[in-house]
Amino acid sequence: MRRAERRAAPEPARVPSGDRPTYPSDEGLS
């Protein structure tokens, strides 16, 4: 359960970066 919670946090932040053009700076800055 702890692994799913840690992966769910960093995953949604990176998924919207490429899937949605709303966080294009997030991926470029990271």
GIHU-V20694 format. One record per pair of residues at least 24 apart in sequence whose C-alpha atoms are under 6 Angstrom apart, sorted by the first residue. I is the first residue (numbers start at 1). J is the second residue. D is the distance in Angstrom with one decimal. If there is no record, write none. Layout:
BEGIN
i/j/d
I/J/D
I/J/D
END
This chain:
BEGIN
none
END
